[in-house]
Amino acid sequence: MKKFLSTFMMFLGILGSLLGGSSCIGEDLPTEQKEVVSVGDRVPDFEVMLSDGSRFSSRSGSGEIKVIAFFDTDCSDCQRFLPELQQLFEEVRREGGRMDKVSVKFCVTAREQTSAQVQHYWVLRSFTMPYYAPANRSLYNQFARVTVPRVYLVNPQGVIVAAFADQPIPTYEVLRRAIQRAAHEFASQNAVNGI
């Protein structure tokens, strides 16, 4: 009877996780313990070397909109999200690194995976986005404590203007519209300031 009960409880646990009880790699913490930064906050200051040898800096003042995304290639939500981000990256690249006349930079960051793990996944999926794979949570922990995927959109002044997580998973179109809004707001501010 004990063995049956133990097996039954394990089955219920597996069934619950398969039916979507909680997010992919999103530990169950109260919301106030999950977020480190949110919309309206200044982006944490960091600079990293991406897989293509380019440098990404979160510092403001460069007139760029920044897309900072966190993922884990073993996460099913991330596996659905990453092609959406790749599509957006390709569109921006085709437009010379711009969207609506504003420069857009990407920092696509593995939450806690090595470069070899990410590179393997990128090759399998034919992704071209440069990425950062620190093999630890040091950068991720400046933004959040749990849950991937996560995306932060940062305006040219270094303020987070949009944030997305896994509920719902951000799509190409949602991210595109958010960048367009940020570009429009930046252009409007420049027009008001006579720049």
TASUL-V233084 format. One record per pair of residues at least 12 apart in sequence whose C-alpha atoms are under 10 Angstrom apart, sorted by the first residue. I is the first residue (numbers start at 1). GAP is how many residues later the second one is. If there is no record, write none. Layout:
i-><I & I>
gap-><GAP & GAP>
//
This chain:
i-><22 & 22 & 23 & 23 & 23 & 23 & 23 & 23 & 23 & 23 & 23 & 23 & 23 & 24 & 24 & 24 & 24 & 24 & 24 & 24 & 24 & 24 & 24 & 24 & 25 & 25 & 25 & 25 & 25 & 25 & 25 & 25 & 25 & 25 & 25 & 25 & 26 & 26 & 26 & 26 & 26 & 26 & 26 & 26 & 27 & 27 & 27 & 27 & 28 & 28 & 29 & 29 & 29 & 31 & 33 & 33 & 33 & 34 & 34 & 34 & 34 & 34 & 34 & 35 & 35 & 35 & 35 & 35 & 35 & 35 & 36 & 36 & 36 & 36 & 36 & 36 & 36 & 37 & 37 & 37 & 37 & 37 & 37 & 37 & 38 & 38 & 38 & 38 & 38 & 38 & 38 & 38 & 38 & 39 & 39 & 39 & 39 & 39 & 39 & 39 & 39 & 39 & 40 & 40 & 40 & 40 & 40 & 40 & 40 & 41 & 41 & 41 & 41 & 41 & 42 & 42 & 42 & 42 & 42 & 42 & 42 & 42 & 42 & 42 & 43 & 43 & 43 & 43 & 43 & 43 & 43 & 43 & 43 & 43 & 43 & 43 & 43 & 43 & 43 & 43 & 44 & 44 & 44 & 44 & 44 & 44 & 44 & 44 & 45 & 45 & 45 & 45 & 45 & 45 & 45 & 46 & 46 & 46 & 46 & 47 & 47 & 47 & 48 & 48 & 48 & 48 & 48 & 48 & 48 & 49 & 49 & 49 & 49 & 49 & 49 & 50 & 50 & 50 & 50 & 50 & 50 & 50 & 50 & 50 & 51 & 51 & 51 & 51 & 51 & 51 & 51 & 51 & 51 & 52 & 52 & 52 & 52 & 52 & 53 & 53 & 54 & 54 & 55 & 55 & 56 & 56 & 56 & 56 & 56 & 56 & 57 & 57 & 57 & 58 & 58 & 58 & 58 & 58 & 59 & 59 & 59 & 60 & 60 & 60 & 60 & 60 & 60 & 61 & 61 & 61 & 61 & 62 & 62 & 62 & 62 & 62 & 63 & 63 & 63 & 63 & 63 & 63 & 63 & 63 & 63 & 64 & 64 & 64 & 64 & 64 & 64 & 64 & 64 & 64 & 64 & 64 & 64 & 64 & 65 & 65 & 65 & 65 & 65 & 65 & 65 & 65 & 65 & 65 & 65 & 65 & 65 & 65 & 65 & 65 & 65 & 65 & 65 & 65 & 65 & 66 & 66 & 66 & 66 & 66 & 66 & 66 & 66 & 66 & 66 & 66 & 66 & 66 & 66 & 67 & 67 & 67 & 67 & 67 & 67 & 67 & 67 & 67 & 67 & 67 & 67 & 67 & 67 & 67 & 67 & 67 & 68 & 68 & 68 & 68 & 68 & 68 & 68 & 68 & 68 & 68 & 68 & 68 & 68 & 69 & 69 & 69 & 69 & 69 & 69 & 69 & 69 & 69 & 69 & 69 & 69 & 69 & 69 & 69 & 69 & 69 & 69 & 69 & 70 & 70 & 70 & 70 & 70 & 70 & 70 & 70 & 70 & 70 & 70 & 70 & 70 & 70 & 70 & 70 & 70 & 70 & 70 & 70 & 70 & 71 & 71 & 71 & 71 & 71 & 71 & 71 & 71 & 71 & 71 & 71 & 71 & 71 & 71 & 72 & 72 & 72 & 72 & 72 & 72 & 72 & 72 & 72 & 72 & 72 & 73 & 73 & 73 & 73 & 73 & 73 & 73 & 73 & 73 & 73 & 73 & 74 & 74 & 74 & 74 & 75 & 75 & 75 & 76 & 76 & 77 & 77 & 77 & 77 & 77 & 77 & 77 & 77 & 77 & 78 & 78 & 78 & 78 & 78 & 78 & 78 & 79 & 79 & 79 & 80 & 80 & 80 & 80 & 81 & 81 & 81 & 81 & 81 & 81 & 81 & 81 & 82 & 82 & 82 & 82 & 82 & 82 & 82 & 82 & 82 & 82 & 83 & 83 & 83 & 83 & 83 & 84 & 84 & 84 & 84 & 84 & 84 & 84 & 85 & 85 & 85 & 85 & 85 & 85 & 85 & 85 & 85 & 85 & 85 & 86 & 86 & 86 & 86 & 86 & 86 & 87 & 87 & 87 & 87 & 87 & 87 & 87 & 88 & 88 & 88 & 88 & 88 & 88 & 89 & 89 & 89 & 89 & 89 & 89 & 89 & 89 & 89 & 90 & 90 & 90 & 91 & 92 & 92 & 92 & 92 & 93 & 93 & 98 & 99 & 99 & 99 & 99 & 100 & 100 & 100 & 100 & 100 & 100 & 100 & 101 & 101 & 101 & 101 & 102 & 102 & 102 & 102 & 102 & 102 & 102 & 102 & 103 & 103 & 104 & 104 & 104 & 104 & 104 & 104 & 105 & 106 & 106 & 106 & 106 & 107 & 107 & 107 & 107 & 107 & 107 & 108 & 108 & 108 & 108 & 108 & 108 & 109 & 109 & 109 & 109 & 109 & 109 & 109 & 109 & 109 & 109 & 109 & 110 & 110 & 110 & 110 & 110 & 110 & 110 & 110 & 110 & 110 & 110 & 111 & 111 & 111 & 111 & 111 & 111 & 111 & 111 & 111 & 111 & 111 & 111 & 111 & 111 & 111 & 112 & 112 & 112 & 112 & 112 & 112 & 112 & 112 & 113 & 113 & 113 & 113 & 113 & 113 & 114 & 114 & 114 & 114 & 114 & 115 & 115 & 115 & 115 & 115 & 116 & 116 & 117 & 117 & 118 & 118 & 118 & 119 & 119 & 147 & 147 & 147 & 148 & 148 & 148 & 148 & 149 & 149 & 149 & 149 & 149 & 149 & 150 & 150 & 150 & 150 & 150 & 150 & 150 & 151 & 151 & 151 & 151 & 151 & 151 & 151 & 152 & 152 & 152 & 153 & 153 & 153 & 153 & 154 & 154 & 155 & 155 & 155 & 155 & 155 & 156 & 156 & 156 & 157 & 161 & 161 & 161 & 161 & 162 & 162 & 162 & 162 & 162 & 163 & 163>
gap-><125 & 145 & 52 & 53 & 54 & 123 & 124 & 125 & 126 & 142 & 143 & 144 & 145 & 48 & 50 & 51 & 52 & 53 & 54 & 122 & 123 & 124 & 125 & 142 & 46 & 47 & 49 & 50 & 51 & 52 & 53 & 121 & 122 & 123 & 124 & 141 & 49 & 119 & 120 & 121 & 122 & 123 & 139 & 140 & 118 & 119 & 120 & 121 & 118 & 119 & 116 & 117 & 118 & 115 & 111 & 112 & 113 & 107 & 109 & 110 & 111 & 112 & 113 & 106 & 107 & 108 & 109 & 110 & 111 & 112 & 104 & 105 & 106 & 107 & 108 & 109 & 110 & 104 & 105 & 106 & 107 & 115 & 123 & 126 & 105 & 106 & 114 & 121 & 122 & 123 & 124 & 125 & 126 & 113 & 114 & 115 & 120 & 121 & 122 & 123 & 124 & 125 & 114 & 118 & 119 & 120 & 121 & 122 & 123 & 113 & 117 & 118 & 119 & 120 & 16 & 17 & 18 & 112 & 113 & 115 & 116 & 117 & 118 & 119 & 15 & 16 & 17 & 23 & 25 & 99 & 100 & 109 & 110 & 111 & 112 & 114 & 115 & 116 & 117 & 118 & 14 & 15 & 95 & 98 & 99 & 114 & 115 & 116 & 12 & 13 & 14 & 15 & 94 & 97 & 113 & 12 & 13 & 93 & 96 & 12 & 60 & 92 & 59 & 61 & 83 & 84 & 85 & 86 & 91 & 58 & 81 & 82 & 83 & 84 & 85 & 56 & 57 & 58 & 59 & 79 & 80 & 81 & 82 & 83 & 57 & 64 & 67 & 68 & 78 & 79 & 80 & 81 & 82 & 76 & 77 & 78 & 79 & 80 & 77 & 78 & 76 & 77 & 52 & 77 & 12 & 49 & 50 & 51 & 52 & 76 & 48 & 49 & 50 & 47 & 49 & 96 & 98 & 100 & 97 & 98 & 99 & 94 & 95 & 96 & 97 & 98 & 99 & 94 & 95 & 96 & 97 & 41 & 93 & 94 & 95 & 96 & 39 & 40 & 41 & 92 & 93 & 94 & 95 & 120 & 123 & 33 & 34 & 38 & 39 & 40 & 41 & 90 & 91 & 92 & 93 & 94 & 119 & 122 & 33 & 34 & 37 & 38 & 39 & 40 & 41 & 88 & 89 & 90 & 91 & 92 & 93 & 94 & 95 & 96 & 114 & 115 & 117 & 118 & 121 & 37 & 38 & 39 & 40 & 41 & 86 & 87 & 88 & 89 & 90 & 92 & 93 & 94 & 113 & 18 & 22 & 37 & 38 & 39 & 40 & 41 & 84 & 85 & 86 & 87 & 88 & 93 & 95 & 96 & 108 & 112 & 37 & 38 & 39 & 40 & 41 & 75 & 82 & 83 & 84 & 85 & 86 & 92 & 95 & 13 & 16 & 37 & 38 & 39 & 40 & 41 & 42 & 62 & 71 & 79 & 80 & 81 & 82 & 83 & 84 & 94 & 95 & 96 & 12 & 37 & 38 & 39 & 40 & 41 & 42 & 61 & 62 & 63 & 69 & 70 & 73 & 74 & 77 & 78 & 79 & 80 & 81 & 82 & 95 & 37 & 38 & 39 & 40 & 41 & 42 & 47 & 62 & 69 & 76 & 77 & 78 & 79 & 80 & 37 & 38 & 39 & 40 & 41 & 45 & 46 & 61 & 75 & 76 & 77 & 37 & 38 & 39 & 40 & 44 & 45 & 47 & 48 & 49 & 75 & 76 & 39 & 43 & 44 & 47 & 72 & 73 & 74 & 72 & 73 & 70 & 71 & 72 & 88 & 89 & 90 & 91 & 92 & 93 & 70 & 71 & 72 & 87 & 88 & 91 & 92 & 42 & 46 & 70 & 69 & 89 & 90 & 91 & 67 & 68 & 69 & 85 & 88 & 89 & 90 & 91 & 26 & 40 & 43 & 45 & 47 & 67 & 87 & 88 & 89 & 90 & 42 & 43 & 44 & 88 & 89 & 85 & 86 & 87 & 88 & 89 & 90 & 91 & 21 & 23 & 42 & 44 & 66 & 85 & 86 & 87 & 88 & 90 & 91 & 22 & 40 & 41 & 42 & 43 & 86 & 40 & 41 & 42 & 84 & 85 & 86 & 89 & 41 & 83 & 84 & 85 & 87 & 88 & 15 & 16 & 17 & 38 & 39 & 40 & 41 & 83 & 87 & 37 & 38 & 39 & 85 & 12 & 13 & 14 & 84 & 12 & 36 & 85 & 77 & 80 & 81 & 84 & 79 & 80 & 81 & 82 & 83 & 84 & 87 & 79 & 82 & 83 & 86 & 54 & 77 & 78 & 80 & 81 & 82 & 84 & 85 & 53 & 80 & 49 & 50 & 51 & 52 & 75 & 79 & 49 & 23 & 24 & 25 & 47 & 22 & 23 & 24 & 25 & 44 & 45 & 21 & 22 & 23 & 24 & 25 & 43 & 21 & 22 & 23 & 24 & 25 & 26 & 30 & 31 & 40 & 41 & 42 & 21 & 22 & 23 & 24 & 25 & 26 & 27 & 29 & 30 & 38 & 39 & 21 & 22 & 23 & 24 & 25 & 26 & 27 & 28 & 29 & 30 & 35 & 36 & 37 & 38 & 39 & 21 & 22 & 23 & 24 & 25 & 26 & 27 & 28 & 19 & 20 & 21 & 22 & 23 & 24 & 18 & 19 & 20 & 21 & 22 & 16 & 17 & 18 & 19 & 20 & 17 & 19 & 16 & 18 & 13 & 14 & 15 & 12 & 14 & 18 & 19 & 20 & 16 & 17 & 18 & 21 & 15 & 16 & 17 & 18 & 20 & 21 & 13 & 14 & 15 & 16 & 17 & 19 & 20 & 12 & 13 & 14 & 15 & 18 & 19 & 24 & 12 & 13 & 23 & 22 & 25 & 26 & 29 & 25 & 28 & 24 & 27 & 28 & 30 & 31 & 26 & 27 & 30 & 29 & 17 & 18 & 20 & 21 & 13 & 16 & 17 & 19 & 20 & 12 & 15>
//
